[in-house]
Amino acid sequence: MDLSGTAAYHGSSYSHRSSSKGGDYRGELDKAFLCALSAAPDGDPDGYQFLDRPDVERFNAELRAYGDLLDEHGVDVAMETSAHPNAAYSADAYLGVGGDLYLSRMASAVRRAEEPERFAFVHERGYDPIVPFGGGEYFEISNAVPSREGLVLGVGQRGTETAARQLASVVDIDTTIVRTSDHVQHLMGALRPLPDGRAAIRPAHIEDTGKLESCYDGFLVFEETEEVVRKQAMNVTIAADETILMPNDTPNTESKLAAQYDVETTSVEEIRKGAGGLACLTGRVD
């Protein structure tokens, strides 16, 4: 289960960008942006931070099925398209807080090319986005995870501490900053809010877990199993009606969650080829 050699998990092909390019906060999701792929990516998947080359038709079919599922459970969904493969993982780009929409500054050289498209997409929908990060800093929004009354912000390979503090200074909610290991892409990969105020957690990948005790009403601990590491089983979304949306082929994790929450599943077989899951697809607008 060692993925540390891949670019998706910060192996030798991963490169950081070298320059810039221009109250109550719930875990439930009401409005989301999704992004389909407009073309099949070329070249070595490691070059665009995927684990394997995706079949675009299947990838988009899984994405749209997930969008339909979000809609069925009360989430307002807007769909964009991009030729940049990683743009499909919209959670890295968007954060809606208190009526404001924040955009990330991507960490890698590969992903910085997505940023102009993101600006154009949100402007077309009437948003005036905010990028609170100074030059030389970067922070991908999947490092911002909802807590009971605010956000937990992750510092690691894809988010600097200065950038996390810059975001914390502009959002009018409580924030807590923790460090993540290099073996997860973002804090989202190790911490997910649950409908009852608790959080699902992979404690091996978060330093200073004691800081989180005041952020949640307890924890559901996940071990480093094949389902969690490779199949993105903990990469779940809480829909507007508090249903947990998750992969359809992780039976142990599904049983663990279904014993306590309403759960619905969908296929992520092709989506996983980009080292992401359902939560990664989901640009959180509200």
C-alpha positions as a LaTeX table, in Angstrom:
\begin{tabular}{lrrr}
\hline
Residue & $x$ (\AA) & $y$ (\AA) & $z$ (\AA) \\
\hline
Met1 & 0.00 & 0.00 & 0.00 \\
Asp2 & 3.03 & 2.30 & $-0.30$ \\
Leu3 & 2.10 & 5.18 & $-2.62$ \\
Ser4 & 4.98 & 7.45 & $-1.58$ \\
Gly5 & 6.81 & 7.11 & $-4.90$ \\
Thr6 & 3.98 & 8.62 & $-6.95$ \\
Ala7 & 3.64 & 12.31 & $-7.79$ \\
Ala8 & 0.15 & 12.30 & $-6.28$ \\
Tyr9 & 1.77 & 11.56 & $-2.91$ \\
His10 & 4.78 & 13.86 & $-3.36$ \\
Gly11 & 7.27 & 11.45 & $-4.96$ \\
Ser12 & 10.16 & 12.47 & $-7.20$ \\
Ser13 & 7.92 & 13.73 & $-10.03$ \\
Tyr14 & 6.03 & 16.16 & $-7.76$ \\
Ser15 & 7.18 & 19.79 & $-7.94$ \\
His16 & 6.00 & 22.81 & $-6.02$ \\
Arg17 & 5.09 & 25.91 & $-7.99$ \\
Ser18 & 7.90 & 28.43 & $-8.32$ \\
Ser19 & 5.83 & 31.61 & $-8.56$ \\
Ser20 & 2.36 & 33.06 & $-8.26$ \\
Lys21 & $-0.18$ & 33.45 & $-11.06$ \\
Gly22 & $-1.72$ & 36.45 & $-10.63$ \\
Gly23 & $-20.25$ & 31.75 & 13.14 \\
Asp24 & $-21.68$ & 28.25 & 12.40 \\
Tyr25 & $-19.90$ & 26.30 & 9.77 \\
Arg26 & $-21.50$ & 22.91 & 9.23 \\
Gly27 & $-20.16$ & 19.77 & 7.64 \\
Glu28 & $-23.34$ & 19.42 & 5.56 \\
Leu29 & $-23.20$ & 20.57 & 1.96 \\
Asp30 & $-25.85$ & 22.78 & 0.30 \\
Lys31 & $-24.17$ & 24.02 & $-2.89$ \\
Ala32 & $-21.27$ & 22.49 & $-4.82$ \\
Phe33 & $-19.21$ & 22.92 & $-7.97$ \\
Leu34 & $-18.15$ & 19.82 & $-9.92$ \\
Cys35 & $-15.81$ & 19.67 & $-12.93$ \\
Ala36 & $-15.87$ & 17.12 & $-15.77$ \\
Leu37 & $-12.89$ & 16.35 & $-18.01$ \\
Ser38 & $-13.14$ & 17.75 & $-21.54$ \\
Ala39 & $-10.37$ & 15.59 & $-23.00$ \\
Ala40 & $-8.23$ & 12.55 & $-22.28$ \\
Pro41 & $-4.91$ & 13.56 & $-20.69$ \\
Asp42 & $-1.69$ & 12.79 & $-22.58$ \\
Gly43 & 1.58 & 11.39 & $-21.33$ \\
Asp44 & 2.70 & 9.64 & $-18.17$ \\
Pro45 & 0.01 & 9.85 & $-15.45$ \\
Asp46 & 2.71 & 10.70 & $-12.91$ \\
Gly47 & 3.36 & 13.83 & $-14.94$ \\
Tyr48 & $-0.13$ & 15.14 & $-14.17$ \\
Gln49 & $-0.30$ & 13.64 & $-10.65$ \\
Phe50 & $-2.62$ & 10.74 & $-11.43$ \\
Leu51 & $-1.99$ & 7.15 & $-10.41$ \\
Asp52 & $-3.23$ & 5.81 & $-13.76$ \\
Arg53 & $-4.59$ & 7.21 & $-17.02$ \\
Pro54 & $-8.38$ & 7.64 & $-16.76$ \\
Asp55 & $-11.00$ & 6.60 & $-19.28$ \\
Val56 & $-12.62$ & 10.01 & $-19.72$ \\
Glu57 & $-16.09$ & 8.72 & $-20.60$ \\
Arg58 & $-16.18$ & 6.48 & $-17.55$ \\
Phe59 & $-14.67$ & 9.16 & $-15.34$ \\
Asn60 & $-17.30$ & 11.70 & $-16.37$ \\
Ala61 & $-20.08$ & 9.13 & $-16.06$ \\
Glu62 & $-19.07$ & 8.46 & $-12.45$ \\
Leu63 & $-18.80$ & 12.20 & $-11.80$ \\
Arg64 & $-22.27$ & 12.90 & $-13.21$ \\
Ala65 & $-23.78$ & 9.98 & $-11.30$ \\
Tyr66 & $-22.31$ & 11.50 & $-8.15$ \\
Gly67 & $-23.75$ & 14.90 & $-9.13$ \\
Asp68 & $-27.18$ & 13.30 & $-9.54$ \\
Leu69 & $-26.82$ & 11.72 & $-6.11$ \\
Leu70 & $-25.93$ & 15.08 & $-4.57$ \\
Asp71 & $-29.00$ & 16.61 & $-6.23$ \\
Glu72 & $-31.24$ & 13.83 & $-4.89$ \\
His73 & $-30.01$ & 14.61 & $-1.39$ \\
Gly74 & $-30.65$ & 18.35 & $-1.52$ \\
Val75 & $-27.38$ & 19.77 & $-2.88$ \\
Asp76 & $-27.45$ & 22.46 & $-5.60$ \\
Val77 & $-24.81$ & 21.42 & $-8.16$ \\
Ala78 & $-23.13$ & 23.45 & $-10.92$ \\
Met79 & $-20.94$ & 21.65 & $-13.47$ \\
Glu80 & $-17.91$ & 23.01 & $-15.32$ \\
Thr81 & $-15.44$ & 21.32 & $-17.69$ \\
Ser82 & $-11.67$ & 21.48 & $-18.03$ \\
Ala83 & $-8.85$ & 19.94 & $-20.04$ \\
His84 & $-6.66$ & 20.01 & $-16.92$ \\
Pro85 & $-7.03$ & 16.52 & $-15.37$ \\
Asn86 & $-6.72$ & 17.57 & $-11.73$ \\
Ala87 & $-9.36$ & 20.27 & $-12.15$ \\
Ala88 & $-11.89$ & 17.48 & $-11.61$ \\
Tyr89 & $-10.91$ & 17.52 & $-7.93$ \\
Ser90 & $-12.73$ & 20.77 & $-7.21$ \\
Ala91 & $-12.49$ & 20.52 & $-3.42$ \\
Asp92 & $-8.93$ & 21.77 & $-3.81$ \\
Ala93 & $-10.16$ & 25.03 & $-5.35$ \\
Tyr94 & $-13.28$ & 26.43 & $-3.64$ \\
Leu95 & $-14.35$ & 27.39 & $-0.13$ \\
Gly96 & $-17.58$ & 29.23 & 0.64 \\
Val97 & $-17.81$ & 30.88 & 4.08 \\
Gly98 & $-20.42$ & 33.38 & 5.22 \\
Gly99 & $-21.41$ & 34.38 & 1.70 \\
Asp100 & $-17.81$ & 34.86 & 0.52 \\
Leu101 & $-16.09$ & 32.53 & $-1.93$ \\
Tyr102 & $-12.38$ & 31.86 & $-1.46$ \\
Leu103 & $-10.11$ & 30.36 & $-4.12$ \\
Ser104 & $-6.96$ & 28.41 & $-3.43$ \\
Arg105 & $-3.45$ & 29.06 & $-4.60$ \\
Met106 & $-2.39$ & 25.67 & $-5.93$ \\
Ala107 & 0.77 & 24.12 & $-4.51$ \\
Ser108 & 2.19 & 22.36 & $-7.56$ \\
Ala109 & 3.51 & 23.52 & $-10.90$ \\
Val110 & 1.05 & 21.19 & $-12.62$ \\
Arg111 & $-2.04$ & 22.64 & $-10.99$ \\
Arg112 & $-1.34$ & 26.36 & $-11.16$ \\
Ala113 & $-2.60$ & 26.32 & $-14.78$ \\
Glu114 & $-6.14$ & 25.66 & $-13.49$ \\
Glu115 & $-6.43$ & 28.96 & $-11.66$ \\
Pro116 & $-7.56$ & 31.28 & $-14.52$ \\
Glu117 & $-10.36$ & 28.84 & $-15.39$ \\
Arg118 & $-11.55$ & 28.84 & $-11.79$ \\
Phe119 & $-11.75$ & 32.63 & $-11.75$ \\
Ala120 & $-13.70$ & 32.69 & $-15.02$ \\
Phe121 & $-16.12$ & 30.00 & $-13.88$ \\
Val122 & $-17.06$ & 31.70 & $-10.61$ \\
His123 & $-17.28$ & 35.17 & $-12.20$ \\
Glu124 & $-19.76$ & 33.78 & $-14.73$ \\
Arg125 & $-21.89$ & 32.69 & $-11.78$ \\
Gly126 & $-21.88$ & 36.08 & $-10.11$ \\
Tyr127 & $-19.19$ & 35.56 & $-7.48$ \\
Asp128 & $-16.40$ & 37.99 & $-6.67$ \\
Pro129 & $-13.81$ & 35.50 & $-5.40$ \\
Ile130 & $-11.16$ & 36.20 & $-2.79$ \\
Val131 & $-7.62$ & 34.81 & $-2.85$ \\
Pro132 & $-6.21$ & 35.69 & 0.58 \\
Phe133 & $-2.76$ & 34.19 & 0.07 \\
Gly134 & 0.36 & 36.31 & $-0.38$ \\
Gly135 & 3.02 & 35.84 & $-3.02$ \\
Gly136 & 5.14 & 32.75 & $-2.56$ \\
Glu137 & 2.52 & 31.04 & $-0.38$ \\
Tyr138 & 0.11 & 28.28 & $-1.39$ \\
Phe139 & $-2.88$ & 26.57 & 0.14 \\
Glu140 & $-5.16$ & 24.06 & $-1.55$ \\
Ile141 & $-8.63$ & 24.26 & $-0.06$ \\
Ser142 & $-8.88$ & 20.52 & 0.65 \\
Asn143 & $-6.70$ & 21.47 & 3.62 \\
Ala144 & $-9.72$ & 23.31 & 5.09 \\
Val145 & $-12.05$ & 20.85 & 6.84 \\
Pro146 & $-15.30$ & 21.91 & 8.56 \\
Ser147 & $-15.48$ & 21.54 & 12.33 \\
Arg148 & $-18.44$ & 22.12 & 14.65 \\
Glu149 & $-18.18$ & 25.90 & 14.58 \\
Gly150 & $-15.38$ & 26.66 & 12.15 \\
Leu151 & $-12.53$ & 25.16 & 10.18 \\
Val152 & $-9.53$ & 22.97 & 10.82 \\
Leu153 & $-6.67$ & 24.03 & 8.52 \\
Gly154 & $-3.93$ & 21.61 & 7.50 \\
Val155 & $-0.29$ & 22.55 & 6.96 \\
Gly156 & 1.81 & 20.18 & 4.85 \\
Gln157 & 3.04 & 19.61 & 1.31 \\
Arg158 & 0.06 & 21.45 & $-0.19$ \\
Gly159 & $-0.45$ & 24.23 & 2.31 \\
Thr160 & 2.08 & 26.48 & 4.03 \\
Glu161 & 1.66 & 27.64 & 7.61 \\
Thr162 & 1.76 & 31.28 & 6.54 \\
Ala163 & $-1.01$ & 30.68 & 4.01 \\
Ala164 & $-3.11$ & 28.86 & 6.60 \\
Arg165 & $-2.75$ & 31.83 & 8.93 \\
Gln166 & $-3.64$ & 34.21 & 6.10 \\
Leu167 & $-6.86$ & 32.29 & 5.48 \\
Ala168 & $-7.61$ & 32.15 & 9.21 \\
Ser169 & $-7.25$ & 35.93 & 9.42 \\
Val170 & $-9.98$ & 36.64 & 6.85 \\
Val171 & $-12.70$ & 34.08 & 7.62 \\
Asp172 & $-15.03$ & 35.16 & 10.40 \\
Ile173 & $-15.14$ & 31.75 & 12.09 \\
Asp174 & $-13.02$ & 29.79 & 14.54 \\
Thr175 & $-9.95$ & 28.11 & 13.03 \\
Thr176 & $-7.51$ & 25.50 & 14.30 \\
Ile177 & $-4.22$ & 24.73 & 12.52 \\
Val178 & $-2.64$ & 21.26 & 12.50 \\
Arg179 & 0.16 & 19.60 & 10.55 \\
Thr180 & $-0.33$ & 16.67 & 8.18 \\
Ser181 & 2.03 & 13.91 & 7.06 \\
Asp182 & 3.48 & 13.71 & 3.55 \\
His183 & 1.54 & 10.47 & 3.00 \\
Val184 & $-1.76$ & 12.29 & 2.54 \\
Gln185 & $-2.29$ & 14.94 & $-0.10$ \\
His186 & $-4.44$ & 17.17 & 2.11 \\
Leu187 & $-6.00$ & 17.27 & 5.56 \\
Met188 & $-9.21$ & 16.05 & 3.89 \\
Gly189 & $-7.50$ & 12.68 & 3.43 \\
Ala190 & $-7.15$ & 12.24 & 7.19 \\
Leu191 & $-10.12$ & 14.11 & 8.68 \\
Arg192 & $-13.79$ & 14.18 & 7.65 \\
Pro193 & $-16.71$ & 15.68 & 9.63 \\
Leu194 & $-19.65$ & 13.42 & 10.45 \\
Pro195 & $-23.34$ & 14.38 & 10.78 \\
Asp196 & $-23.46$ & 14.08 & 14.58 \\
Gly197 & $-20.62$ & 16.50 & 15.28 \\
Arg198 & $-17.93$ & 13.84 & 15.45 \\
Ala199 & $-15.17$ & 13.36 & 12.87 \\
Ala200 & $-13.70$ & 10.40 & 11.03 \\
Ile201 & $-9.94$ & 10.45 & 11.54 \\
Arg202 & $-6.73$ & 8.73 & 10.46 \\
Pro203 & $-4.63$ & 9.80 & 13.47 \\
Ala204 & $-1.35$ & 8.55 & 11.99 \\
His205 & $-1.42$ & 11.44 & 9.52 \\
Ile206 & $-2.19$ & 14.40 & 11.81 \\
Glu207 & 0.23 & 15.91 & 14.30 \\
Asp208 & $-1.12$ & 17.50 & 17.47 \\
Thr209 & $-4.42$ & 15.59 & 17.37 \\
Gly210 & $-5.12$ & 16.94 & 20.84 \\
Lys211 & $-5.93$ & 20.29 & 19.22 \\
Leu212 & $-8.93$ & 18.65 & 17.55 \\
Glu213 & $-10.66$ & 17.61 & 20.77 \\
Ser214 & $-12.35$ & 21.01 & 21.09 \\
Cys215 & $-13.38$ & 20.98 & 17.40 \\
Tyr216 & $-15.54$ & 17.83 & 17.40 \\
Asp217 & $-17.77$ & 15.80 & 19.71 \\
Gly218 & $-15.54$ & 12.75 & 19.43 \\
Phe219 & $-13.88$ & 10.65 & 16.76 \\
Leu220 & $-14.45$ & 7.56 & 14.65 \\
Val221 & $-10.96$ & 6.14 & 14.13 \\
Phe222 & $-9.98$ & 4.52 & 10.82 \\
Glu223 & $-6.99$ & 2.20 & 10.46 \\
Glu224 & $-4.66$ & 2.13 & 7.44 \\
Thr225 & $-6.50$ & $-0.60$ & 5.54 \\
Glu226 & $-6.64$ & $-1.25$ & 1.80 \\
Glu227 & $-10.12$ & 0.30 & 1.71 \\
Val228 & $-8.96$ & 3.50 & 3.37 \\
Val229 & $-5.57$ & 3.92 & 1.68 \\
Arg230 & $-6.26$ & 2.81 & $-1.90$ \\
Lys231 & $-10.04$ & 2.85 & $-2.25$ \\
Gln232 & $-10.67$ & 6.29 & $-0.69$ \\
Ala233 & $-13.26$ & 4.79 & 1.68 \\
Met234 & $-13.02$ & 7.67 & 4.17 \\
Asn235 & $-13.23$ & 10.28 & 1.41 \\
Val236 & $-16.94$ & 10.84 & 2.02 \\
Thr237 & $-19.38$ & 13.74 & 1.57 \\
Ile238 & $-22.21$ & 14.75 & 3.89 \\
Ala239 & $-25.14$ & 15.90 & 1.75 \\
Ala240 & $-27.62$ & 18.60 & 2.76 \\
Asp241 & $-29.95$ & 16.00 & 4.32 \\
Glu242 & $-27.05$ & 14.53 & 6.37 \\
Thr243 & $-26.76$ & 11.40 & 4.23 \\
Ile244 & $-23.16$ & 10.19 & 3.91 \\
Leu245 & $-22.18$ & 9.58 & 0.27 \\
Met246 & $-19.32$ & 7.10 & $-0.16$ \\
Pro247 & $-17.78$ & 4.45 & $-2.49$ \\
Asn248 & $-19.82$ & 1.37 & $-3.35$ \\
Asp249 & $-17.00$ & $-1.18$ & $-3.01$ \\
Thr250 & $-15.69$ & $-0.63$ & 0.52 \\
Pro251 & $-17.97$ & $-2.95$ & 2.54 \\
Asn252 & $-16.10$ & $-2.82$ & 5.84 \\
Thr253 & $-16.10$ & 0.97 & 5.94 \\
Glu254 & $-19.68$ & 1.11 & 4.71 \\
Ser255 & $-20.80$ & $-1.21$ & 7.52 \\
Lys256 & $-18.93$ & 0.88 & 10.08 \\
Leu257 & $-20.67$ & 4.07 & 8.95 \\
Ala258 & $-24.09$ & 2.56 & 8.14 \\
Ala259 & $-24.35$ & 1.26 & 11.70 \\
Gln260 & $-24.60$ & 4.87 & 12.87 \\
Tyr261 & $-25.61$ & 7.06 & 9.91 \\
Asp262 & $-27.69$ & 7.10 & 6.73 \\
Val263 & $-25.37$ & 6.02 & 3.91 \\
Glu264 & $-25.67$ & 5.89 & 0.12 \\
Thr265 & $-22.98$ & 4.64 & $-2.25$ \\
Thr266 & $-21.79$ & 5.22 & $-5.81$ \\
Ser267 & $-18.93$ & 4.06 & $-8.04$ \\
Val268 & $-15.54$ & 5.77 & $-7.82$ \\
Glu269 & $-13.46$ & 3.17 & $-9.69$ \\
Glu270 & $-12.33$ & 5.58 & $-12.42$ \\
Ile271 & $-12.25$ & 8.62 & $-10.14$ \\
Arg272 & $-9.64$ & 6.92 & $-7.95$ \\
Lys273 & $-7.15$ & 6.96 & $-10.82$ \\
Gly274 & $-6.48$ & 10.59 & $-9.93$ \\
Ala275 & $-5.73$ & 9.66 & $-6.29$ \\
Gly276 & $-9.02$ & 11.23 & $-5.20$ \\
Gly277 & $-12.47$ & 10.30 & $-3.97$ \\
Leu278 & $-15.95$ & 11.78 & $-3.71$ \\
Ala279 & $-15.07$ & 14.55 & $-1.27$ \\
Cys280 & $-12.15$ & 15.54 & $-3.50$ \\
Leu281 & $-14.56$ & 16.09 & $-6.41$ \\
Thr282 & $-16.71$ & 18.47 & $-4.43$ \\
Gly283 & $-16.05$ & 22.21 & $-4.58$ \\
Arg284 & $-17.70$ & 23.48 & $-1.42$ \\
Val285 & $-19.58$ & 26.71 & $-2.15$ \\
Asp286 & $-22.07$ & 26.59 & 0.75 \\
\hline
\end{tabular}
